[in-house]
C-alpha cells in the first residue's frame, strides 16, 4: 500500500502544477500536458496486469439500462432520422391542393366560367438542406456519445451499490462473530459460577451482553438484506461479485471525460440548430402548378400554368427564433464550463479522500492491534480472577469496535480509490485492468 501513498502524493503535486498552469494555458487542456511532462504513472506496477472481473463488468449493462437517461436514446435516434429525411427532400412543407371556380351566373349573361386545379409547394434551398444534415449529424454524434455516458453513470451506481453491500457484509459478519465470542464467554462464566469462582451477577452480565450482540446481529442482517434487495433491483443479481477492488487509474483529459463529452454534444446540437435556424432568414421559393379551363358562349380553352413566388428580404419572426437559439448555445456553453469546473474540484476532493482514508486505515490498524493485545491480557486476568467481568465486557466491546473500524477503514480506502476512478471518468466497461485481485497485492 505504500506505493499507493507515494503515487497519490505525486498526484497532488501534479494537480498543484496543473491549477497554476491554468493561469497561462487554456482550461481543461493542461492536466494531461503537465502529467506527461512529469512522466508520472498513477497505476500500480506493470508487473500486475489483470483483466477486469468479468462478473463485475457484466453488471454494468443491466444498471445502464435502468438509468433514466437511457430513455433519451430513442428520441435522439428519431430526431436524427427526421432531420436527415428532411434534408434529403426538396419540399419544406406539405403539398397544398388548390381548386378554384369562377362564373358570371349572378353578374352577367355570357355564361362565362372557369375551373382551376393545381398544387402548391415550397422548396428547400441547398443551404437549408445542408443545415438540416448538420443537425442530423449532431444528434447522431450525441447518440453515439450517450452509450459511453450511460456506462459511466452505471459504473458510478454499481460502485456505490457494491461498496455499500460489501460494507454491510463486513458489519453483519463481524456482528455474528462477536455474538459467537460472547456466547463462548457466557459458557466460560457459567462454568466459573458452577464451581464457585464467579458470582451469579457475572453470569447475568454475560447473558445481557449476549442479548445485546443478538440484537446487533438482527439489526445488521436487516440492513444487509435491504442492500441486497437494492443490489438485486439494479443488477438482477443478489450475489456480490467476488472481487471489486480497483487499481488507481491515471488522470485523463477533461475533453475525454464521458460527462464533459455528453454536455459538449448538447452544445454541438445547439450550434447546429442555430445554424439551421439562420438559414430560415430567407425562405425558399413557392411553386404552383396546375391546369385551368375557361369556358364561355363562344370559346372553351384549357391551359396549364406554372407560378413561382420568391420571398424578398428576411422573415421578421425568425429574428426572435434566432435569439432563442443563440441563448440556448450560451446556456449549453455555460453548462460545459460548469461541468469542467465541478469535475476539477471533484477530482481534487476524491484524491484527498484517498489520502485521508489511507491514513485512517493505518490508524485503525494500530488501534486494532492495541485492542487485541488488551483483550488478550483482560481475558487472562479474568481467568485468574484478577479483574471483574465488567472490565472484560467493556474491553470486549472496545475490541469489537476496533475490529469493525479496521475492516471498514480498509473498505473505505478501497472505495475511495473506486470513487476517484469514477470521478476521473473511468467506466468499468472501458478500463480492462481496473480490478485488482487481493492475491496479487
For each residue, the residues with C-beta under 8 A, 3 or more apart:
1: 4 5 358 361 441
2: 5 6
3: 6 7 44 45
4: 1 7 8 44 248 354 358 417
5: 1 2 8 9 355 358
6: 2 3 9 10
7: 3 4 10 11 41 42 44 248
8: 4 5 11 12 248 351 354 355 358
9: 5 6 12 13 355
10: 6 7 13 14 38 40 42
11: 7 8 14 15 40 42 251 351
12: 8 9 15 16 351 352 355
13: 9 10 16 17
14: 10 11 17 18 34 35 38 40 251
15: 11 12 18 19 31 347 348 351
16: 12 13 19 20
17: 13 14 20 21 34 38
18: 14 15 21 22 30 31 34 35
19: 15 16 22
20: 16 17 23
21: 17 18 24 25 30 33 34
22: 18 19 25 27 30
23: 20
24: 21
25: 21 22 29 30 33
26: 29 30
27: 22 30 340
28: 31 253 254 255 260 340 344
29: 25 26 32 33 253 255
30: 18 21 22 25 26 27 33 34
31: 15 18 28 34 35 251 253 254
32: 29 35 36 251 252 253
33: 21 25 29 30 36 37
34: 14 17 18 21 30 31 37 38
35: 14 18 31 32 38 40 250 251
36: 32 33 39
37: 33 34
38: 10 14 17 34 35
39: 36
40: 10 11 14 35
41: 7 250
42: 7 10 11 248 249 250 251
43: 46 247 248 249 250 433
44: 3 4 7 48 247 248 436
45: 3 48
46: 43 49
47:
48: 44 45 436 440
49: 46 433
50: 433 435 436 437 440
51: 54 432 433 435
52: 56 57 428 431 432 433 434 435
53: 56 57 241 242 243 244 435
54: 51 57 58
55: 58 59 241 242
56: 52 53 59 158 162 241 243 244 428 435
57: 52 53 54 60 428 429
58: 54 55 61
59: 55 56 62 63 158 235 237 241
60: 57 63 64 151 154 155 158 427 428 429
61: 58 64 65 154
62: 59 65 66 234 235 236
63: 59 60 66 67 154 157 158 161 234 235
64: 60 61 67 70 150 151 153 154
65: 61 62 70
66: 62 63 70 234
67: 63 64 70 150 153 154 157
68: 71
69: 72 146 149 150 153
70: 64 65 66 67 73 150
71: 68 74 75
72: 69 75 76 146
73: 70 76 77 143 146
74: 71 77 78
75: 71 72 78 79
76: 72 73 79 80 139 142 143 146
77: 73 74 80 81 139 143
78: 74 75 81 82
79: 75 76 82 83 135 136 139
80: 76 77 83 84 136 137 139 140 143
81: 77 78 84 85 136
82: 78 79 85 86 136
83: 79 80 86 87 132 133 135 136 139
84: 80 81 87 88 132 133 136
85: 81 82 88 89
86: 82 83 89 124 132
87: 83 84 129 130 132 133 136
88: 84 85 129
89: 85 86 124
90: 123 124
91: 94 95 121 122 123 124
92: 122 123 124 128 283 284
93: 121 122
94: 91 121
95: 91 119 120 121
96: 119 120 121
97: 117 118 119 120
98: 116 117 118 119 120 288 290
99: 115 116 117
100: 114 115 116 117
101: 113 114 115 116
102: 112 113 114
103: 112 113 114
104: 107 108 109 110 111 112 113
105: 113
106:
107: 104
108: 104 112
109: 104
110: 104 296 297
111: 104 296 297
112: 102 103 104 108 294 295 296 297
113: 101 102 103 104 105 294 295 296
114: 100 101 102 103 292 293 294 295
115: 99 100 101 292 293
116: 98 99 100 101 290 291 292 293 305
117: 97 98 99 100 290 291 292
118: 97 98 288 289 290 291 305
119: 95 96 97 98 288 289 290
120: 95 96 97 98 286 287 288
121: 91 93 94 95 96 286 287
122: 91 92 93 283 284 285 286 287
123: 90 91 92 284 285 286 287
124: 86 89 90 91 92 128 129 132 284
125: 128 129 279 282 284
126: 129 130
127: 130 131 279
128: 92 124 125 131 132 276 279 280 284
129: 87 88 124 125 126 132 133
130: 87 126 127 133 134
131: 127 128 134 135 272 275 276 278 279
132: 83 84 86 87 124 128 129 135 136 276
133: 83 84 87 129 130 136 137
134: 130 131 137 138 272 275 276
135: 79 83 131 132 138 139 269 272 273 275 276
136: 79 80 81 82 83 84 87 132 133 139 140
137: 80 133 134 140 141 272
138: 134 135 141 142 265 268 269 271 272 273
139: 76 77 79 80 83 135 136 142 143 269
140: 80 136 137 143 144
141: 137 138 144 145 265 268
142: 76 138 139 145 146 262 265 266 268 269
143: 73 76 77 80 139 140 146
144: 140 141 147
145: 141 142 148 149 258 261 262 265
146: 69 72 73 76 142 143 149 150 262 265
147: 144 150 151
148: 145 151 152 258 261 427 430
149: 69 145 146 152 153 258 259 261 262
150: 64 67 69 70 146 147 153 154
151: 60 64 147 148 154 155 258 427 428 429 430
152: 148 149 155 156 258 259 422 425 427
153: 64 67 69 149 150 156 157
154: 60 61 63 64 67 150 151 157 158 427
155: 60 151 152 158 159 422 426 427 428 429
156: 152 153 159 160 422
157: 63 67 153 154 160 161 234
158: 56 59 60 63 154 155 161 162 234 235 428
159: 155 156 162 163 244 415 418 419 422 428
160: 156 157 163 164
161: 63 157 158 164 165 227 230 231 234 235
162: 56 158 159 165 166 231 240 241 244
163: 159 160 166 167 244 411 414 415 418
164: 160 161 167 168 227 230
165: 161 162 168 169 224 227 228 231 240
166: 162 163 169 170 240 244 411 415
167: 163 164 170 171 408 411 412 415
168: 164 165 171 172 220 223 224 227
169: 165 166 172 173 224 240
170: 166 167 173 174 404 407 408 411
171: 167 168 174 175 220 223 224 404 408
172: 168 169 175 176 217 220 221 223 224
173: 169 170 176 177
174: 170 171 177 178 400 403 404 407
175: 171 172 178 179 213 216 217 219 220 221
176: 172 173 179 180 217
177: 173 174 180 181
178: 174 175 181 182 213 216 400 403
179: 175 176 182 183 210 213 214 216 217
180: 176 177 183 184
181: 177 178 184 185 396
182: 178 179 185 186 206 209 210 213 396
183: 179 180 186 187 210
184: 180 181 187 188
185: 181 182 188 189 206 209 392 396
186: 182 183 189 190 203 206 207 209 210
187: 183 184 190 191
188: 184 185 191 192
189: 185 186 192 193 198 202 203 206 389
190: 186 187 193 194 203 206
191: 187 188 194 195
192: 188 189 195 197 198 202
193: 189 190 196 197 198 199 200 202 203
194: 190 191
195: 191 192
196: 193
197: 192 193 385
198: 189 192 193 202 203 389
199: 193 202 203
200: 193 203 204
201: 204 205 389
202: 189 192 193 198 199 205 206 388 389
203: 186 189 190 193 198 199 200 206 207
204: 200 201 207 208
205: 201 202 208 209 389 390 393
206: 182 185 186 189 190 202 203 209 210 389 393
207: 186 203 204 210 211
208: 204 205 211 212
209: 182 185 186 205 206 212 213 393 396
210: 179 182 183 186 206 207 213 214
211: 207 208 214 215
212: 208 209 215 216
213: 175 178 179 182 209 210 216 217
214: 179 210 211 217 218
215: 211 212 218 219
216: 175 178 179 212 213 219 220
217: 172 175 176 179 213 214 220 221
218: 214 215 221 222
219: 175 215 216 222 223
220: 168 171 172 175 216 217 223 224
221: 172 175 217 218 224 225
222: 218 219 225 226
223: 168 171 172 219 220 226 227
224: 165 168 169 171 172 220 221 227 228
225: 221 222 228 229
226: 222 223 229 230
227: 161 164 165 168 223 224 230 231
228: 165 224 225 231 232 238
229: 225 226 232 233
230: 161 164 226 227 233 234
231: 161 162 165 227 228 234 235 237 238 240
232: 228 229 235 236 237 238
233: 229 230
234: 62 63 66 157 158 161 230 231
235: 59 62 63 158 161 231 232
236: 62 232
237: 59 231 232
238: 228 231 232
239:
240: 162 165 166 169 231 244
241: 53 55 56 59 162 244
242: 53 55
243: 53 56 435 436 437 438
244: 53 56 159 162 163 166 240 241 418 435
245: 414 417 418 435 436 437 438
246: 249 414 417 418 421 434 435 436
247: 43 44 417 433 434 435 436
248: 4 7 8 42 43 44 354 417 420 421
249: 42 43 246 420 421 424 426 431 434
250: 35 41 42 43 424
251: 11 14 31 32 35 42 347 424
252: 32 256 257 424 425 426
253: 28 29 31 32 256 257
254: 28 31 257 260 340 343 344
255: 28 29 260 261 264
256: 252 253 260 261 425
257: 252 253 254 260 261 343 424 425
258: 145 148 149 151 152 261 262 425 427
259: 149 152 262 263 339 343 425
260: 28 254 255 256 257 263 264 336 339 340 343 425
261: 145 148 149 255 256 257 258 264 265
262: 142 145 146 149 258 259 265 266
263: 259 260 266 267 332 335 336 339
264: 255 260 261 267 268 336
265: 138 141 142 145 146 261 262 268 269
266: 142 262 263 269 270 332 335
267: 263 264 270 271 329 332 333 335 336
268: 138 141 142 264 265 271 272
269: 135 138 139 142 265 266 272 273
270: 266 267 273 274 325 328 329 331 332
271: 138 267 268 274 275 329
272: 131 134 135 137 138 268 269 275 276
273: 135 138 269 270 276 277 325 328
274: 270 271 277 278 322 325 326 328 329
275: 131 134 135 271 272 278 279
276: 128 131 132 134 135 272 273 279 280
277: 273 274 280 318 321 322 325
278: 131 274 275 281 322
279: 125 127 128 131 275 276 282
280: 128 276 277 283 315 318 321
281: 278 314 315 318 322
282: 125 279 311 314
283: 92 122 280 311 315
284: 92 122 123 124 125 128
285: 122 123 308 309 310 311
286: 120 121 122 123 308 309 310
287: 120 121 122 123 306 307 308 309
288: 98 118 119 120 305 306 307 308 309
289: 118 119 304 305 306 307
290: 98 116 117 118 119 304 305
291: 116 117 118 302 303 304 305
292: 114 115 116 117 302 303 304 305
293: 114 115 116 300 301 302
294: 112 113 114 299 300 301 302 303
295: 112 113 114 299 300 301
296: 110 111 112 113 299 300
297: 110 111 112
298:
299: 294 295 296
300: 293 294 295 296
301: 293 294 295
302: 291 292 293 294
303: 291 292 294
304: 289 290 291 292
305: 116 118 288 289 290 291 292
306: 287 288 289
307: 287 288 289
308: 285 286 287 288
309: 285 286 287 288
310: 285 286
311: 282 283 285 315
312:
313:
314: 281 282 318 319
315: 280 281 283 311 318 319
316: 319
317: 320 321
318: 277 280 281 314 315 321 322
319: 314 315 316 322 323
320: 317 323 324
321: 277 280 317 318 324 325
322: 274 277 278 281 318 319 325 326
323: 319 320 326 327
324: 320 321 327 328
325: 270 273 274 277 321 322 328 329
326: 274 322 323 329 330
327: 323 324 330 331
328: 270 273 274 324 325 331 332
329: 267 270 271 274 325 326 332 333
330: 326 327 333 334
331: 270 327 328 334 335
332: 263 266 267 270 328 329 335 336
333: 267 329 330 336 337
334: 330 331 337 338
335: 263 266 267 331 332 338 339
336: 260 263 264 267 332 333 339 340
337: 333 334 340 341
338: 334 335 341 342
339: 259 260 263 335 336 342 343
340: 27 28 254 260 336 337 343 344
341: 337 338 344 345
342: 338 339 345 346
343: 254 257 259 260 339 340 346 347 423 425
344: 28 254 340 341 347 348
345: 341 342 348 349
346: 342 343 349 350 423
347: 15 251 343 344 350 351 420 423 424
348: 15 344 345 351 352
349: 345 346 352 353
350: 346 347 353 354 416 419 420 423 424
351: 8 11 12 15 347 348 354 355 420
352: 12 348 349 355 356
353: 349 350 356 357 416 419 420
354: 4 8 248 350 351 357 358 413 416 417 420
355: 5 8 9 12 351 352 358 359
356: 352 353 359 360
357: 353 354 360 361 409 412 413 415 416
358: 1 4 5 8 354 355 361 362 413 416
359: 355 356 362 363
360: 356 357 363 364 409 412 413
361: 1 357 358 364 365 406 409 410 412 413
362: 358 359 365 366
363: 359 360 366 367 409
364: 360 361 367 368 402 405 406 408 409 410
365: 361 362 368 369 406 409
366: 362 363 369 370
367: 363 364 370 371 402 405 406
368: 364 365 371 372 402 403 405 406
369: 365 366 372 373
370: 366 367 373 374 402
371: 367 368 374 375 395 398 399 401 402 403
372: 368 369 375 376 399 402
373: 369 370 376 377
374: 370 371 377 378 395 398 399
375: 371 372 378 379 395 396 399
376: 372 373 379 380
377: 373 374 380 381
378: 374 375 381 382 387 391 392 395 396
379: 375 376 382 383 392
380: 376 377 383 384
381: 377 378 384 386 387 391 392
382: 378 379 385 386 387 388 389 391 392
383: 379 380
384: 380 381
385: 197 382
386: 381 382
387: 378 381 382 391 392
388: 202 382 391 392
389: 189 198 201 202 205 206 382 392 393
390: 205 393 394
391: 378 381 382 387 388 394 395
392: 185 378 379 381 382 387 388 389 395 396
393: 205 206 209 389 390 396 397
394: 390 391 397 398
395: 371 374 375 378 391 392 398 399
396: 181 182 185 209 375 378 392 393 399 400
397: 393 394 400 401
398: 371 374 394 395 401 402
399: 371 372 374 375 395 396 402 403
400: 174 178 396 397 403 404
401: 371 397 398 404 405
402: 364 367 368 370 371 372 398 399 405 406
403: 174 178 368 371 399 400 406 407
404: 170 171 174 400 401 407 408
405: 364 367 368 401 402 408 409
406: 361 364 365 367 368 402 403 409 410
407: 170 174 403 404 410 411
408: 167 170 171 364 404 405 411 412
409: 357 360 361 363 364 365 405 406 412 413
410: 361 364 406 407 413 414
411: 163 166 167 170 407 408 414 415
412: 167 357 360 361 408 409 415 416
413: 354 357 358 360 361 409 410 416 417
414: 163 245 246 410 411 417 418
415: 159 163 166 167 357 411 412 418 419
416: 350 353 354 357 358 412 413 419 420
417: 4 245 246 247 248 354 413 414 420 421
418: 159 163 244 245 246 414 415 421 422
419: 159 350 353 415 416 422 423
420: 248 249 347 350 351 353 354 416 417 423 424
421: 246 248 249 417 418 424 426 431 434
422: 152 155 156 159 418 419 425 426
423: 343 346 347 350 419 420
424: 249 250 251 252 257 347 350 420 421
425: 152 252 256 257 258 259 260 343 422
426: 155 249 252 421 422 430 431 434
427: 60 148 151 152 154 155 258 430 431
428: 52 56 57 60 151 155 158 159 431 434
429: 57 60 151 155
430: 148 151 426 427
431: 52 249 421 426 427 428 434
432: 51 52
433: 43 49 50 51 52 247
434: 52 246 247 249 421 426 428 431
435: 50 51 52 53 56 243 244 245 246 247
436: 44 48 50 243 245 246 247 440 441
437: 50 243 245 440 441
438: 243 245 441
439:
440: 48 50 436 437
441: 1 436 437 438
